[in-house]
């Protein structure tokens, strides 16, 4: 009765949360299995950013709950953002759920499962569905356990929880709560431990990662708490690369731009969400910057790191978006030359301010605009990758490629995927790879002598 499968929906933060829950369960004596058909317990770590993600998780939960009719001792739990968003109302649709745990209570999952199992075995009080959704002080510092050897080279590190922004299309502040930061010392200690176990790259995670520390620290010597954290992490000797997601343009002041120039482990890649190239739509979205301010950040970053690679997020078809609004977005998209992007067609999200506005852009127009940006992205990404052919790139070797004998995968400082022949001895090393060919998504080459 101790085999647990965790299925994760959504963002990198959710993946990190699932890993932490799995590590805590292992410490409590549970066994983590990949195949849900082999599990005694299945936990769905859910996403609420889009209604489609919730519907997908609900469908999966319904399928799993039906399995309880064949095996009443089989347990099903919903944790994470959808649990926080919908709460006990989930029981109206899925009355046989055993566990509903919100985003600030992940660390209580093992004890809740213990109590449910004891009740089933007649060793505790008869239990109904466990629903645990309350806020908890200090919960941001509980997501720090890792599964040994799960990621031999690269690992996610949660530095904060919550979001204080009020973007009109986003439900994250409701599901994740207010911003709560971990102390720098705690984060550095966690990363030092990871490095001692072979990790060579970390990705710092937060809903608005550039807002880190504002609730617990003050700027020092003109540097924000987030830049102070970057400097502290950069000083860890055996760590080779640092990445972070997801930032907000508002967080890119001169100190962070200078950090890309002065901290080599940050590499030459940054994710900088745009959402729209129209000032009017940005105002409607409650995004507190203009296109001119965004472009000033881009120019500053490219001055600091001339070969910088920039990815972004864009929403097309936001309520009221006109052809001219989209034309402005397309113009910014090509002017910046994004070579990676997450492009989304707007869909109303219940519980957000934008859901109260009529979804006025027809679906076929959203699809057309989405495809136009995807076509630009294809060309821009291919051009960027072809420019690497003939160069030698410093590649951090992450693991074996999914296909190809003796073929390994790593990434260059601009976060481009590189495939090349290597051996397990190269894992965790930065090796020079001569790039011989490229596609839209992948560089290929050979380790240079």
Helices and strands as residue ranges (DSSP letters): E 3-8, H 12-27, E 31-32, G 36-38, E 41-46, H 51-67, E 75-80, H 81-86, G 87-89, H 90-93, E 99-101, G 106-108, H 109-120, E 130-132, G 139-141, E 154-158, E 160-161, H 172-176, E 180-181, H 184-196, E 201-205, G 209-211, H 225-234, E 241-245, G 249-251, H 254-262, G 264-266, E 269-271, H 279-284, H 291-304, E 309-316, H 323-336, E 340-345, G 353-356, H 363-386, E 392-400, E 407-411, E 417-421, G 424-426, E 430-438, E 442-447
